[in-house]
Amino acid sequence: MTFTKNDFKTMQTPGLEDRMEAIQTQIQPKFREIGEGLATYLSAKTGTEMFLHIARHARRSVNPPDSTWLAVVNNKRGYKKHPHFQVGIWDEYVFIWLAFIYETENRQIVVHNFLENLDQLKNLPANFSISPDHTEKPTSPIQNTDLTKVLKRFRDVKKGEFMVGRIFKPGDEALKNDTAFTKELEKTLDLLLPLYDMSFDMQEI
């Protein structure tokens, strides 16, 4: 299952109700299919049962969501407090993130471990990107990002976040067909899994 030009147009639908209806009918069925496969893949890779959650945007009352996503996490009840994997879409790109959003617990430990092993982040391929805020569209190539600064902001700022992974724009080869996207998705996850494992290392700070 991949994303098409119509999916990107869905994220430009005017109005909260109309956009949510478009997301629910066009995007979320894809999320469920992709996410179920992703949960199975990650459960096998991590040796821990992983669960699919699909963003509901339930708190919105006026403005439509600019992006939407699925999350896969080792917690059945929710994903926001835990390191998790996201696949989602803005109107300009699809993203695959290892995500630590502002509700993340143990962020001090996560950042300590990443700063102590910064080369593992720096050695990710040049086509990887960083996002410091899941509510904002701009991202930066990992090679052009001050990783120490972004990580310390995630640690020290209440609303700080840290997402690392890849983005795919309309027309990219990875979105050409289901097989191509699944291949790139799994390849990306395989490179992110060591970082995911590192985020659970409860070494003393």
Summary of the structure (lengths in Angstrom):
residues: 205
radius of gyration: 16.4
end to end distance: 42.1
largest distance: 49.2
contacts: 611
relative contact order: 0.16
helix: 43%
strand: 17%
